Amino acid sequence: MSDADLAANLLEDVIGYRGVREPVKSMLDRAYRALSKCNDEWTRRRVRSIFNKETTRIDHREIEEMRAVIRARETHAAFKSETTRIAAMAVNRAPVEDRRQAPR
């Protein structure tokens, strides 16, 4: 697999979920916003050229920044999942505690 293919695959992961009628421009803009938070050297043109596999040179830092965005997204998803699980346990546990304390 060439560097351009690897970068294009990583960029698809950075883009994430795509709606059925979502324009490509908005997908690329979403990827640009995420990547430009890592480094100001990202441009919309650079994101588009990687997406279209038009680029002949991919920097190592670009690949690592795309991986960092993907890892951050996965970490955030795991955090949300764990928080939801804990909140559900708290909601399910509250009525049981109330029943124990109720006078008989």
CORQUI-V194905 format. One record per helix or strand of 3 or more residues. SS is the DSSP state (H for helix, E for strand). FROM is the first residue (numbers start at 0). LEN is the number of residues. Records with the same first field share a line. If there is no record, write none. Layout:
BEGIN
SS->FROM-LEN, FROM-LEN
END
This chain:
BEGIN
H->2-13, 23-15, 43-8, 59-42
END
